[in-house]
Amino acid sequence: MNPAEDYIYKAPEPFNHIMMDLHVFISSNFPDAVLKYKWSLPFYYLKGNIMFCYINFRKKYVDLGLAYGSELSNKHNKLVAGERRKRMRSLRYFSMDDMDNKVLLETLIELQNLRLNR
């Protein structure tokens, strides 16, 4: 198992279930996204070197960080800026009930289009 997958699978409960669901969702819907271990986090890249998103757990939630998320429309009003992050935005999941696949898919498609068309 690579370090990125190890990070996801060894995360404490309940975060590892949320992170595993996010990993499966991203891998299934964005098969060209490559999972790497960057900055001690599972980080997905497009076309080998274009930053896409990362998964991290914090004290109370799982953070799906979106590279250049500040440029997204935030039409669902779910993106969070976070502390000291100018360009990064995230979707935060405190429990499995917070996951809305429609919001997640639409946000990631918008991000993919943004990142690939720069």
DRENPA-651533 format. One line per field, with one value per atom (N, C-alpha, C): residue in three letters; residue number from 1; x, y, z; atom name. Coordinates in Angstrom, 1 decimal. Example, Ala and Ser with C-alpha at 12.3 -4.5 7.8 and 13.67 -1.06 7.14 Angstrom:
BEGIN
type: c(ALA:ALA:ALA:SER:SER:SER)
seq: c(1:1:1:2:2:2)
X: c(13.2:12.3:13.2:12.8:13.7:12.9)
Y: c(-5.7:-4.5:-3.3:-2.2:-1.1:0.0)
Z: c(7.8:7.8:7.8:7.1:7.1:7.9)
atom: c(N:CA:C:N:CA:C)
***
This chain:
BEGIN
type: c(MET:MET:MET:ASN:ASN:ASN:PRO:PRO:PRO:ALA:ALA:ALA:GLU:GLU:GLU:ASP:ASP:ASP:TYR:TYR:TYR:ILE:ILE:ILE:TYR:TYR:TYR:LYS:LYS:LYS:ALA:ALA:ALA:PRO:PRO:PRO:GLU:GLU:GLU:PRO:PRO:PRO:PHE:PHE:PHE:ASN:ASN:ASN:HIS:HIS:HIS:ILE:ILE:ILE:MET:MET:MET:MET:MET:MET:ASP:ASP:ASP:LEU:LEU:LEU:HIS:HIS:HIS:VAL:VAL:VAL:PHE:PHE:PHE:ILE:ILE:ILE:SER:SER:SER:SER:SER:SER:ASN:ASN:ASN:PHE:PHE:PHE:PRO:PRO:PRO:ASP:ASP:ASP:ALA:ALA:ALA:VAL:VAL:VAL:LEU:LEU:LEU:LYS:LYS:LYS:TYR:TYR:TYR:LYS:LYS:LYS:TRP:TRP:TRP:SER:SER:SER:LEU:LEU:LEU:PRO:PRO:PRO:PHE:PHE:PHE:TYR:TYR:TYR:TYR:TYR:TYR:LEU:LEU:LEU:LYS:LYS:LYS:GLY:GLY:GLY:ASN:ASN:ASN:ILE:ILE:ILE:MET:MET:MET:PHE:PHE:PHE:CYS:CYS:CYS:TYR:TYR:TYR:ILE:ILE:ILE:ASN:ASN:ASN:PHE:PHE:PHE:ARG:ARG:ARG:LYS:LYS:LYS:LYS:LYS:LYS:TYR:TYR:TYR:VAL:VAL:VAL:ASP:ASP:ASP:LEU:LEU:LEU:GLY:GLY:GLY:LEU:LEU:LEU:ALA:ALA:ALA:TYR:TYR:TYR:GLY:GLY:GLY:SER:SER:SER:GLU:GLU:GLU:LEU:LEU:LEU:SER:SER:SER:ASN:ASN:ASN:LYS:LYS:LYS:HIS:HIS:HIS:ASN:ASN:ASN:LYS:LYS:LYS:LEU:LEU:LEU:VAL:VAL:VAL:ALA:ALA:ALA:GLY:GLY:GLY:GLU:GLU:GLU:ARG:ARG:ARG:ARG:ARG:ARG:LYS:LYS:LYS:ARG:ARG:ARG:MET:MET:MET:ARG:ARG:ARG:SER:SER:SER:LEU:LEU:LEU:ARG:ARG:ARG:TYR:TYR:TYR:PHE:PHE:PHE:SER:SER:SER:MET:MET:MET:ASP:ASP:ASP:ASP:ASP:ASP:MET:MET:MET:ASP:ASP:ASP:ASN:ASN:ASN:LYS:LYS:LYS:VAL:VAL:VAL:LEU:LEU:LEU:LEU:LEU:LEU:GLU:GLU:GLU:THR:THR:THR:LEU:LEU:LEU:ILE:ILE:ILE:GLU:GLU:GLU:LEU:LEU:LEU:GLN:GLN:GLN:ASN:ASN:ASN:LEU:LEU:LEU:ARG:ARG:ARG:LEU:LEU:LEU:ASN:ASN:ASN:ARG:ARG:ARG)
seq: c(1:1:1:2:2:2:3:3:3:4:4:4:5:5:5:6:6:6:7:7:7:8:8:8:9:9:9:10:10:10:11:11:11:12:12:12:13:13:13:14:14:14:15:15:15:16:16:16:17:17:17:18:18:18:19:19:19:20:20:20:21:21:21:22:22:22:23:23:23:24:24:24:25:25:25:26:26:26:27:27:27:28:28:28:29:29:29:30:30:30:31:31:31:32:32:32:33:33:33:34:34:34:35:35:35:36:36:36:37:37:37:38:38:38:39:39:39:40:40:40:41:41:41:42:42:42:43:43:43:44:44:44:45:45:45:46:46:46:47:47:47:48:48:48:49:49:49:50:50:50:51:51:51:52:52:52:53:53:53:54:54:54:55:55:55:56:56:56:57:57:57:58:58:58:59:59:59:60:60:60:61:61:61:62:62:62:63:63:63:64:64:64:65:65:65:66:66:66:67:67:67:68:68:68:69:69:69:70:70:70:71:71:71:72:72:72:73:73:73:74:74:74:75:75:75:76:76:76:77:77:77:78:78:78:79:79:79:80:80:80:81:81:81:82:82:82:83:83:83:84:84:84:85:85:85:86:86:86:87:87:87:88:88:88:89:89:89:90:90:90:91:91:91:92:92:92:93:93:93:94:94:94:95:95:95:96:96:96:97:97:97:98:98:98:99:99:99:100:100:100:101:101:101:102:102:102:103:103:103:104:104:104:105:105:105:106:106:106:107:107:107:108:108:108:109:109:109:110:110:110:111:111:111:112:112:112:113:113:113:114:114:114:115:115:115:116:116:116:117:117:117:118:118:118)
X: c(0.8:0.0:0.9:0.5:1.3:1.0:1.9:1.7:0.4:-0.1:-1.4:-2.6:-2.6:-3.7:-3.5:-2.3:-2.0:-2.6:-2.4:-2.9:-4.5:-5.1:-6.6:-7.1:-6.5:-7.0:-6.7:-5.6:-5.2:-5.7:-6.5:-7.1:-8.0:-8.1:-9.0:-10.5:-11.3:-12.8:-13.3:-14.3:-15.0:-14.4:-13.3:-12.7:-12.3:-11.8:-11.4:-12.5:-13.7:-14.9:-15.2:-15.2:-15.5:-14.4:-13.1:-12.0:-12.0:-12.4:-12.4:-13.6:-14.7:-15.8:-15.3:-14.7:-14.2:-13.2:-12.3:-11.3:-12.0:-12.9:-13.6:-14.4:-15.1:-15.8:-14.9:-13.8:-12.9:-12.3:-11.9:-11.3:-12.3:-13.5:-14.5:-15.0:-15.1:-15.6:-14.5:-13.3:-12.2:-11.0:-11.2:-10.3:-8.9:-8.8:-7.5:-6.7:-7.4:-6.8:-5.8:-4.6:-3.6:-3.4:-3.4:-3.2:-1.8:-1.3:0.1:0.2:1.3:1.5:2.4:1.8:2.4:2.1:3.1:3.0:2.3:2.7:2.1:0.6:0.1:-1.4:-1.6:-2.8:-3.2:-3.7:-3.0:-3.2:-3.5:-4.5:-4.9:-4.3:-3.8:-3.3:-3.9:-4.1:-4.6:-3.4:-3.4:-2.4:-1.0:-0.8:0.5:0.9:0.7:1.3:0.4:-0.9:-1.8:-2.5:-2.3:-2.9:-4.4:-5.1:-6.6:-7.2:-7.0:-7.6:-6.8:-7.1:-6.5:-7.5:-7.2:-8.0:-7.2:-7.8:-7.1:-8.1:-7.8:-8.7:-8.1:-9.0:-8.7:-9.3:-9.3:-9.8:-11.3:-12.1:-13.5:-14.1:-13.4:-13.9:-12.9:-13.4:-12.5:-12.6:-11.5:-11.3:-11.0:-11.8:-11.5:-11.0:-9.7:-9.1:-9.1:-9.5:-9.6:-8.6:-7.7:-6.7:-7.3:-7.0:-7.5:-9.0:-9.5:-11.0:-11.6:-10.7:-11.2:-11.8:-11.5:-12.0:-13.3:-13.7:-15.0:-16.2:-17.3:-18.5:-19.2:-19.0:-19.6:-21.1:-21.7:-23.1:-23.9:-23.3:-24.0:-23.8:-22.9:-22.6:-22.0:-21.2:-20.6:-19.1:-18.5:-17.0:-16.6:-15.5:-15.0:-13.6:-13.3:-12.0:-11.0:-11.3:-10.3:-9.3:-8.4:-7.5:-6.2:-5.8:-4.5:-4.5:-5.6:-5.6:-6.2:-5.4:-5.9:-6.6:-6.1:-6.6:-7.4:-7.0:-7.5:-8.9:-9.8:-11.2:-11.4:-12.3:-12.6:-14.1:-14.4:-15.7:-15.4:-16.2:-15.9:-17.0:-16.6:-17.5:-17.3:-18.3:-18.2:-18.7:-19.5:-20.0:-20.4:-20.7:-21.1:-22.4:-23.2:-24.5:-24.3:-23.1:-22.8:-22.5:-22.2:-21.8:-23.0:-22.9:-23.9:-23.2:-23.5:-22.7:-23.0:-24.2:-24.4:-23.6:-23.5:-22.6:-21.2:-20.8:-19.4:-19.0:-19.9:-19.6:-19.6:-20.6:-20.6:-19.4:-19.0:-17.9:-16.6:-16.4:-15.2:-15.1:-16.2:-16.3:-15.9:-16.4:-16.1:-14.6:-14.1:-12.7:-11.8:-12.2:-11.4:-11.4:-12.5:-12.6:-11.7:-11.7:-10.9:-9.4:-9.0:-7.6:-7.1:-7.9:-7.4:-7.4:-8.2:-8.3:-7.5:-6.5:-5.7:-4.7)
Y: c(-1.2:0.0:1.2:2.2:3.4:4.4:5.3:6.2:6.9:7.3:8.1:7.2:6.0:5.1:4.7:4.5:4.2:5.3:6.5:7.7:7.6:7.3:7.2:6.0:4.8:3.6:3.6:4.3:4.3:5.5:6.3:7.5:7.0:7.7:7.3:7.3:6.6:6.6:7.9:8.5:8.1:8.6:9.3:9.9:9.0:7.8:6.9:6.4:6.3:5.9:7.1:8.3:9.4:9.5:9.4:9.5:8.4:7.2:6.1:6.3:6.8:7.1:8.2:9.2:10.3:9.7:8.8:8.2:7.4:6.6:5.8:6.7:7.7:8.6:9.3:9.8:10.5:9.6:8.4:7.4:6.9:6.8:6.3:7.3:8.6:9.6:10.4:10.3:10.9:9.9:8.9:7.8:8.3:9.5:10.0:10.7:11.0:11.6:10.6:11.0:10.2:10.6:9.5:9.8:9.7:10.8:10.8:11.2:11.1:11.6:12.8:14.0:15.2:16.0:16.7:17.5:16.6:15.4:14.4:14.2:14.4:14.2:13.4:12.7:12.1:13.2:13.4:14.5:13.9:14.4:14.0:15.0:14.4:15.3:14.9:15.9:15.6:15.7:14.9:14.9:14.9:14.2:14.0:15.1:16.3:17.4:18.6:18.5:19.6:19.3:20.1:19.9:19.9:19.0:18.9:19.0:18.0:18.1:17.2:17.4:16.5:16.1:15.1:14.7:14.7:15.3:15.5:15.4:14.9:14.9:15.9:16.6:17.5:17.0:17.8:17.3:16.9:17.7:17.4:17.1:17.1:16.9:16.4:16.0:15.7:16.8:17.2:18.4:17.9:18.2:17.9:19.2:19.4:20.6:20.7:21.9:22.1:23.1:22.7:23.6:24.7:25.9:27.1:27.1:26.6:26.6:28.0:29.0:30.4:30.8:30.2:30.5:29.8:28.9:28.2:29.1:28.7:29.6:29.4:28.3:28.1:28.2:27.7:27.8:27.0:26.1:25.4:26.0:27.0:27.7:26.7:25.8:24.8:24.9:25.8:25.9:26.8:26.3:27.0:27.5:28.7:29.3:28.8:28.7:28.2:29.3:29.0:29.9:30.0:31.2:31.4:30.8:30.6:30.0:31.0:31.5:32.5:31.9:30.8:30.2:28.9:28.2:26.9:27.1:26.2:26.1:24.7:24.4:23.0:22.7:21.4:20.9:20.2:20.4:19.8:18.8:17.7:16.6:16.2:16.5:16.2:14.7:14.2:12.9:12.4:11.1:10.6:11.3:11.7:12.4:13.7:14.3:15.6:15.4:14.2:13.9:14.0:14.9:15.1:14.9:13.7:13.3:14.3:14.9:15.8:17.1:17.6:18.8:18.4:17.3:16.9:16.7:16.0:15.8:17.1:18.0:19.2:20.1:20.1:20.9:20.4:19.1:18.5:18.6:18.5:18.7:20.2:21.1:22.5:22.8:22.2:22.3:21.7:20.5:19.8:20.7:21.2:22.1:23.4:23.9:25.1:24.7:23.6:23.3:22.9:22.2:21.7:22.8:23.9:24.9:26.2:26.1:27.2:27.5)
Z: c(0.0:0.0:0.0:-0.8:-0.8:0.4:0.7:1.9:1.8:0.7:0.6:1.0:0.5:0.9:2.4:2.8:4.2:5.1:4.8:5.5:5.7:4.6:4.5:5.4:5.2:5.9:7.4:7.8:9.2:9.9:9.3:10.0:11.1:12.2:13.3:12.9:13.6:13.4:13.9:13.3:12.1:10.8:10.9:9.8:8.6:9.0:7.9:7.0:7.5:6.7:5.7:6.2:5.3:4.3:4.7:3.8:2.7:3.2:2.2:1.2:1.6:0.7:-0.3:0.2:-0.7:-1.7:-1.2:-2.1:-3.2:-2.8:-3.8:-4.8:-4.3:-5.1:-6.1:-5.7:-6.6:-7.6:-7.1:-8.0:-9.1:-8.7:-9.6:-10.6:-10.2:-11.0:-11.8:-11.3:-12.0:-12.1:-13.0:-13.1:-13.5:-14.1:-14.6:-13.4:-12.3:-11.2:-10.5:-10.3:-9.7:-8.2:-7.4:-6.0:-5.6:-5.0:-4.6:-3.1:-2.5:-1.1:-1.1:-0.9:-1.0:0.2:0.8:2.0:3.2:3.2:4.2:4.1:2.9:2.7:1.4:1.4:0.1:-0.8:-1.9:-2.8:-4.2:-4.9:-6.2:-7.2:-8.3:-9.4:-10.7:-11.6:-12.9:-13.9:-14.9:-15.9:-15.3:-14.2:-13.6:-12.6:-13.0:-12.2:-11.9:-12.2:-11.9:-10.6:-9.6:-8.3:-8.5:-7.9:-7.9:-6.6:-5.7:-4.3:-3.4:-2.1:-1.1:0.0:0.7:1.8:3.1:4.1:5.4:6.5:7.6:8.8:9.8:10.4:11.5:12.8:13.8:15.1:15.0:14.2:14.2:12.9:11.8:10.5:9.5:8.3:7.2:6.3:5.8:4.9:3.5:2.5:1.1:0.6:0.5:0.1:-1.5:-2.0:-3.4:-3.9:-4.7:-5.2:-6.1:-5.8:-6.5:-6.3:-5.2:-4.9:-4.8:-4.6:-4.5:-5.8:-6.9:-8.2:-8.6:-7.7:-8.0:-7.7:-8.3:-8.2:-6.8:-6.1:-4.8:-4.8:-5.9:-6.1:-5.1:-4.4:-3.3:-1.9:-1.9:-0.7:0.4:-0.1:0.8:1.0:0.2:0.3:1.5:2.1:3.3:3.0:3.4:3.1:4.1:5.3:6.3:6.7:7.6:8.1:7.2:7.0:6.2:4.9:4.2:2.9:1.9:1.0:0.1:-1.1:-1.7:-2.9:-2.6:-1.5:-1.2:-0.6:-1.0:-0.4:-0.1:0.8:1.1:1.3:1.2:1.6:2.9:3.9:5.2:5.6:6.1:6.5:7.9:8.7:10.1:10.4:9.5:9.6:8.2:8.0:6.7:6.2:7.1:6.8:6.0:6.2:5.5:4.0:3.6:2.3:1.3:0.4:-0.7:-2.0:-2.6:-3.8:-5.0:-5.0:-6.1:-6.0:-4.8:-4.5:-4.7:-4.2:-4.4:-5.9:-6.6:-8.1:-8.8:-8.6:-9.4:-9.0:-7.8:-7.4:-8.0:-7.9:-8.5:-10.0:-10.7:-12.1:-12.5:-11.7:-12.0:-11.7:-10.7:-10.3:-11.4:-11.9:-13.0:-14.2:-14.6:-15.8:-15.6:-14.4:-14.1:-14.2:-13.6:-13.5:-14.9:-15.7:-17.0:-18.0:-17.8:-18.8:-18.4:-17.6:-17.2:-18.3)
atom: c(N:CA:C:N:CA:C:N:CA:C:N:CA:C:N:CA:C:N:CA:C:N:CA:C:N:CA:C:N:CA:C:N:CA:C:N:CA:C:N:CA:C:N:CA:C:N:CA:C:N:CA:C:N:CA:C:N:CA:C:N:CA:C:N:CA:C:N:CA:C:N:CA:C:N:CA:C:N:CA:C:N:CA:C:N:CA:C:N:CA:C:N:CA:C:N:CA:C:N:CA:C:N:CA:C:N:CA:C:N:CA:C:N:CA:C:N:CA:C:N:CA:C:N:CA:C:N:CA:C:N:CA:C:N:CA:C:N:CA:C:N:CA:C:N:CA:C:N:CA:C:N:CA:C:N:CA:C:N:CA:C:N:CA:C:N:CA:C:N:CA:C:N:CA:C:N:CA:C:N:CA:C:N:CA:C:N:CA:C:N:CA:C:N:CA:C:N:CA:C:N:CA:C:N:CA:C:N:CA:C:N:CA:C:N:CA:C:N:CA:C:N:CA:C:N:CA:C:N:CA:C:N:CA:C:N:CA:C:N:CA:C:N:CA:C:N:CA:C:N:CA:C:N:CA:C:N:CA:C:N:CA:C:N:CA:C:N:CA:C:N:CA:C:N:CA:C:N:CA:C:N:CA:C:N:CA:C:N:CA:C:N:CA:C:N:CA:C:N:CA:C:N:CA:C:N:CA:C:N:CA:C:N:CA:C:N:CA:C:N:CA:C:N:CA:C:N:CA:C:N:CA:C:N:CA:C:N:CA:C:N:CA:C:N:CA:C:N:CA:C:N:CA:C:N:CA:C:N:CA:C:N:CA:C:N:CA:C:N:CA:C:N:CA:C:N:CA:C:N:CA:C:N:CA:C:N:CA:C:N:CA:C:N:CA:C:N:CA:C:N:CA:C:N:CA:C:N:CA:C:N:CA:C)
***
